[in-house]
Amino acid sequence: MDTQQQLDDFQRRIDNGEKIEPKDWMPERYKKQLIRIMSQHAHSEIVGMLPEGNWITRVPSLKRKLVLLAKVQDEAGHGLYLYSGTETLGVKRQKLIEDYLYGNAKYSSIFNYPTLTYADICVIGWLVDGAAIVNQTMLAKSSYGPYARANLRICKEESFHKKQGYEMLAKMAEGTSEQKRMAQDAVNRWWWPTLMMFGPHDTDSPNSAELIKWGVKTKTNDELRQHYVDRMVMEAEAIGIELPDPDLTYNEETGHWDFGDIPWDEFWSVVKGDGPMNRERMNARREAYEGGEWVREAAAAYARKKRLKEEKAS
Amino acid sequence: MTDNPSNNTEWPLWEVFYQPKDGKPFEHAGSLHATDAEMALQNARDTYARRNEGIAIWVVPSDQIVASSPEDRGPFFDPANDKPYRHPQFYSVPRAVKKRK
């Protein structure tokens, strides 16, 4: 059991802005929360390859294909940085992955929406990665050293993701009327789900206060969401795209953009597994994991054989 | 296969270090799983150096790393604490030569 003295010392370190490293003493609950949010973050990066991977074979040009391949590969990398970071807390990667595939570990709901047209790929880069950057920039200052460092690495790559999407969308938005319609349609479908990426309102977010107290997060869901909205209003206007919210108005008093009610019913139903793509995503991930089992075994057997051979030779 | 997902097929863990530039010291990047050293090097390149972050890579089996413990930080580094004479600031220099560029 954690003693009060230990907890106080720990809190003092956090309040001093010190980073917590894997071998440092930490409250059981801090460790548990970190494993939860870090692995959730890792699962999201991995499942996030699916909606975009859907378009790799159908991109309009070779240049865009190279870009999309590189971006999807980066998402795999992000998942790996985060799994690696989570393992520093003494959990096995295989367990994390199986908790997700066969247990009840979660991943970001945004990836349970389909990518219906190529414009969705533009919008994922712009809005989804735009929202992810806001979140991850904050997490790069997290109190847990390995998590902060993984996010720092991710942020460096994420700005390429966002810019390539924004650039493509800008192009589409000044194209033919059909292209414009496609671009606007994709934005209309993705806007609200990206607002939900920041999680429930602070008043409905049971974990927030604790995560902030421990410096795992440094800003609340609503603060991050507001930051995102302010930024996106400006960026949408610059490329002639409309955000599908009639209530968006600039508030002179606060200096921020006020926005309409977020459809939380939809959010909770997607979290609970009833989004348009939940089942398909989980099936695809399970299939990949199970279908890859013989490859993992074969590679391990090959390495064993090679080692034996070398030992014999020496 | 779904019935028994927990077959242990996890590969060994490796720590990855890279040298960011010529003449710079190696730094820790993170870890990864690989069956052997060769695969660890290739995975390290694909995971941690997709944008020329490093010009050379070291991989080390994670269980081969020996680390000091944070609880012993005080006593462990104590020998260095009372030896200010190891620093140049400990010594005084005539004013005339102090500002030498």
Interface residues (C-beta under 8 A of the other chain):
Chain A: E21 K23 D24 W25 A70 Q73 D74 G77 L80 Y81 S84 G85 E87 T88 K92 R93 Q94 E98 L101 Y102 P146 R149 A150 R153 E157 R286 Y289 E290 E293 R296 E297 A299 A300 Y302 A303 K306 R307
Chain B: M1 T2 P5 S6 N7 N8 T9 E10 W11 L13 G30 S31 L32 H33 T35 D36 M39 D46 T47 R50 R51 A67 S69 P70 E71
